[in-house]
Amino acid sequence: MSDKKKKKPWVIALISVGSLLGLIVLLLVGYVGYISLSYYRIGDETLVVNNNQTTALLKSDIATKEFSISTYNIGFGAYERDYSFFMDTSEFKAEYQTSQGQVETSGKKARGISKDNVLKNTNGAYDTINKLGNLDFMLYQEVDTSSTRSFKVNQLEIGNAKHENYGMVYGVNYHSAYLAYPVHEPIGQSNSGITTYSKYNVTSAERKEFKITDAFFGKFFDLDRAFTISEVKITDSVQKLYIFNVHMSAYDENGVVRKLQLEQLKEAIKVARDIDGDNNYVVVGGDFNHDLVIDNPTLNATYKANIFDKQETAILKTDWFNYFRLNESQDGVEVQNLISGEVETYAYDFKDMHLNAYGPTNIGTCRDASIPFDDKNENGIVDNSMVTIDGFLVSDNIEVTNIETIGSGVGLQEENLATTDPRYGLGFVYSDHNPVLMNFKLLA
């Protein structure tokens, strides 16, 4: 018989639990080390113009030709109408909480529903822009090239094939190691960017890095935010046209990152504009994650009543967007922040910039993605709030002749809803964003 004493069951259990906890800690430390060592920021860089076109912008086009430009955040091909995103939260207004059966809302998904769905939405988004005709410039955001969340679909290649007669500039603004969050559906590895297509010869292009949060875990989810600048020379003129493609940060509740990024963007615009020198033309388009109409003194009252106010979720209680301060007459005045409700000294965002902000007012450009795009309680009101965070900032030597959100219907995003459905015509078929179309002229 052995002289060794048998270990008591509770001792064995304790050792087992300790070993398991030790293994978990080791795995966590190893994973944190992995994402930390894999993390880097690209920085500013010169970009290659692929398939550059030979068509030149002419001096005779100034004051005579009407140009067209679109911007569309395609949401990595995931955000169809049935989709909700795990990072988005909101709450229903008090009058709708009973019929909705809930107060707070929270999205579910981190990846596209399936590869087939991602392909359908990606192709649908590009086809929608092609339906608008032979546009001069097209901007896209959230274009994945090899990401877990979009099933490795190369959306850049699809876009290039759809716009084969255009020069293309692509700037990476999201690259990450495998993110094992959320646990139920990890985002995984991501590679994504912003694309500019031009019918005209692009002389040069560059990527400019945005500042982002420096919080340890926050920086892994805030993308590698950036904007691109494409320079188009005008034949027989010292003036040039600069096209900016922008995707600013979301989920910046305190607005700290917002201010830093806006200052960076404004400085780059000043350099490009060179108002006391060549007096160049500047068009800045994209997803600003800032509403362009809520604080605009020229706000269309009908839009505010029918779109911004007619929503069941309380959009001002979300943290994923902010708004541009566009009322110059309030500069320096103590006012109430439209989102936080706190009193602040109003600071006009584009003081001395010789710049105008344009957001469409016919339909919102982005929907609340904390819930699917729906009328769940069947009261004839769309459940989701909508805002206008996609649009353009334009130098004041440019005349904007038209700006509109491209909804759904004949010749637009494909619509399959009955005309009696409150969502009919509002778009959001392929993304949580709608495309925006703008026409403009260069002033002499």
N, C-alpha and C positions, 0 to 999 in steps of 0.2 A: 504494500500500500504506500502511495506517495506521501511524503511528509509535508508537501506544499499545501498551504491552505487555499481553498477555493475562494475566489473573489465574490463578494456579495453582489447580488443582482443590481443594487442601486449604484454600486461603484462602477460596474460595467456600463450601466446606462449613462452615468455621469461622464465617463471617459468617452463614450460614443458621441454624446452631445457636444462635449468639448472639441472632439476631433472634427465633427461636422461644422461647428462654428468656426473653427480654425481654418478649415478648407474654404468656407464662404468668405471669410475675411481675406484670405490669400487670393481668391479669385477676384474679389472686389478691388483689392490693391493692384493686382495685375492688370485689371481692366482699366482702372483709372490711369495707370502708367501707360497703357497702350494708347488710349485716346489723347493723353497729354503729349506723348512723344510723336504721335501722328499729326498733331495740330500745328498748323502754320498759316500765316497770312501771305497772300501772293504779293501785295504791294502794288505800286504804280508800275505800269509796263506799256510798251508800245505794242499795238495789236496789228495783226496781218489782215489786209483786206482781201478776202477770197473772191474769186470770180469778178474782180473789179471791172466796172463797165467803162466804156470809152465816151459815152455821151457827156458833153460838157454843159455846165450851167452858164448861160450867156448873159452878158451885160444887158442885152435887149430884152431879157426875161424880167428885169426889174420893172415893177409897176405895171407890167402887161400880163404876165402869166400867173394863173392861179395854180398853186401847188396843193398836193394832198398828202396827208400823213396819218397813219393810224398807230394806236398803241393798244396792246392786248397782253394781259397777264394770263397765260394759259394754264396756270396752276398745276404744272407737271402732268397734265392729262387726267387728273383724278376727280376734280370737283364737278361732277355732273349733278343734276338736280337732287338725286337721292343721297348725296354725299354730305357728311358732316366731319369736321376736323377736330382731332382730340385736344388741340391747344386752345380752341375757341370756347369761351364761356359767355353767357349772358343771362338775362332774366326777363321774364314776361312782365309787361305792364300790369298793374293791379287789376284792371278791368278784364283782363284775359286769363288770369291765373286759374280761375275755376273751370272755364271751358277747356283749357289746355291740360288741366289736371296736374300742373306743376308750377313751381315758382322759378327755379333756376334751370338753366340749360347748359349742357356740356356735350361737345362733339365726341365722336367715337373712333374715327379712322385715322391712321397715320400713312397708309399706303393707298394706292388706287384700288378699286374694287377687284379688278382682274387685269391681266395683260390685254385682253381683247377690248375691255372698256377704255384703257389708257390709249390704245391705238385708235379707237373710234373717236374719242374726245380730241386727241391731238390732230388727227386728220380733219375733223369737223371744224376745229378752231382755224386752221390754216385755210380751209376751203371757204370759210365765212369771209375772211379778208380778201381772198381772190374774187369773191362775188362782187366786191365793191368796185371792181374795175382795175385799171392799170395805175395803181397808186405810185406816187413818186418815192415815198419813204414808208417803211413799216417797222415798228418797234415791237419786240416781244420780251416778256419776262417769264421766269420760272421755266426755262427750257432745259430739260434734263438730257444728259448724254449717256450716262451709265449709272443709274441709281436704283437701289433696292426698292424704293417707294414707288417707282414707275416701271418695275419689272425689267430694268435694263433697256428699255426702249430708247433708241437714239432719236430724240425729238428734233435735234439740230439737223440731222441728215434728212428727216422727213420735210422739215421746213425748207431746206436747200432745194430739194426736189420740187416742192410746190412753187418756189420762187426762183426758178432756174435762170431767169433773165435779169437777175439783180446781183449787185455786189453785196457781200455779206461781211459784217464785223461781229465777232462773238467775244464776249468777255465773261470769264468765270466769276460767279459771285456766291457759289455755295459748293464747298468740297469738304467732306468729313470722313472720318474713320467710321467703322460700324457702330452706330448708336443703338444700344440695347434698350431703348425707351420709345414709347411706353411698353411695358412688359407684355401686354396682350398682343401687340402688333408693332414690333420694333421698327423704327424708321430705317435702320440699317445704314449702309454706305451711300453717300450722295455726291453727285457731280452735276452741277446745274449752272445756268448762266443767263445772260441777256443778249438778245440778237438784234442787230440793226440791218435792214435791207435798204439799199439805195439804187435807184435807177440811174443816178448820176455818178460820175467818177469821184471816188473818195480819195483825196490827196494824202491824208494820213489819219490814223486813228489811235486812240490811247485809252487805257483803263486807269481810272483814278480810284484809289481805295477810300472807302468811308470808314470813319471811326465807329467802333461798336462797343458794346458793354465789355467791361473788363472783369465781370464776375466770373469765377472759375468755371462753373457749369453753364452759365448763361451764354458765354461766348461760343459754345459748341452748337447752340441752337439758333443763334442770330445770323447765320450764314456768314459768308465773307463779303459783306455788303460792299458794293462798288457801283460806279457809273462809268459809262463810256462816252467818249467824245469823237465824233467823226467830222472831219473838215472837208468841205466841198468848195473848191475855188470857183470864182466867177470869172470867166474869160474876159480879158480887157478891162478888168476892174481890180482895185486894191482890196475891195471888200470880199469877204468870204462868208459862207453859210456854215454854221456849226449846229450839228444835230446831237443832242445829249440823250442818252437812254438811261433812265434812273429807276432803281428799286430801293427805296429807303426802308429803314427798320420799322418793324411792328413790335407790339408787346413792350412798349416803353412807357410804363404807367406814369412815371414822374417827369417824363419829357426831357431827361438829361441828354440821352443819346440824340434825340431829335434836334436839339439846339446845336450840338456839335456837328452833326451831318449837314444841317441847313447852312451853317457858316461855311463849311467846306464847299458846298455846292455853289453858294453865292460868290465865293472867291474865284472859283473856276469860271463862273459865268462872266464875272468882271474882266478876267484875263482874256477870255474869248471875245467878248464884246469890244473891248478896246475903244471905248466911246470917245476918248479924246484923240484917238489915232485913226485907225482904219474904219471905225464905226461899223463893225461887222454885224451880221444878222445871227440871232441865236434862238433856237427852238429846243426847249427841254421837255421831253415827254416821258411818260412811264407811270409806274405805280408809286405814288408818293407816300402812301399810307397816311396821308393827311387829306382831310376833306377840303375840296376846292370851292364849295359853295355855301356851306353852313354859316360862315362869317364874312361872306362877300356882300358888300353893300348893294350890289346890283342883283342880288338874289331874286330869282323868279318866284313870286309868291305862290303861283299855281303849283310849281314844282314842290315847294316846301309843304304845301297842304296835301298834295296827292301822293308824294313819295316819302319825304323825310318824316312827316308827322303821321302818315298812315302806315303804321307798322305795329306788330304785336310785341316784339321784343324791344327792350329799352336800350337803344343803341348807345346812348351816352353813358351807360354803366358798364361798357366793355373796356378792355385795356389794349386792344390791338390796333387802334388808330388814334390819330390826333387831328388837329385842324390848323390850316394856315390862318394867320391873323392878317386879314386883307382890308380892314377898314382903316385907312390912313387917318381919317378924322378923329379916331380914338387914340392915336399914338400918345403915350404918356399919361393917359387917364386911368384911374382905378376902376376896374370892371370885374365882373364875375366870370371866371373860367367856365366855358360852356360844358366841359366834361366833369371837372372835379367839383365845381360849384364854389371854389375858394376865390377870394378876392385877390387880384394880381394887377400889377401895372402893365397896361396894354402896350405891347411892342409890335408895331407894324413890321411884318416879316420882310418886306422888300423895299425898305426906305432907301432912297437915292440909288435904286437899282435900275431905273428906267425899264421896268419889267412889268408885264401884266399876266395875271393868272386866269386860265380859262378851264372851266369844268362844264360839261354838258348838263342840261336841266330837263331833258325829256324823259330820261330813265336813269336810275342810280347805276353806278358802274361796279359796285361790289356789294355782295350780300353777306349777311350774318351766316357764318358756316358752323355755328354751334348746333344747328339743327338742319335737316334736309330742307330744300326749298319747297314749301308746302302750304296748304291751307288745311291743317289737320282738324281743326274744329268746324270746318265748313261754314264759316260765317261770311264768306265773300271777301275776306281780307287776307292777304299773304302774311304768313306767320313771321317771316324774316324781315328784319330791318335792312335798309339799303342806304348806302352812302356814295358819295362821288369822290373817290380818292385817286382815280385815274384821269389824266388830262394833260395840260400843257402850261408851261411858263414860257412867255414869248417876249422878246425884246420889243421896245416900243417903236422901232422902225419897221415893224411888220404889222400888216392889217389882217386880222382874222375875219374871214368872210362867213365861216360856218363851223360849228362844232356840235356833234351829236353822239349820243350813245347808240350803238348798234344792237337792237334787241333781237327778237325772234319773229319769223314770219317769212313771207315770200321774198326771196332775194337776200335774206338775212340769215341768222342762225336758224337751223331747221326747227320748225315748230310742229308738235304732234298733239297739243292739247286742244280741247274744245274751246271755242271762242268765249264760252260762258265761264271758263276757269279764270280766277283772278290772276293767275300767273301767266296767262296767255299774253304773248308779245313782250314780256319783260326780259326775255333772254335767260342768261345763266344756264344754257344748255350744256356747254362743254367745260365750264369753269365757274368758280365763284365770282369771277370778274366778267364784265361785258367789255367788248372792244369799243374804242372811241375813235371817231373819224374827225379830222379837222382839215379845213381848207384855208389857205392863206396866200397873201401877196407880199412881196418884198417892196417896201416903199422907196421911192427915189430920194 
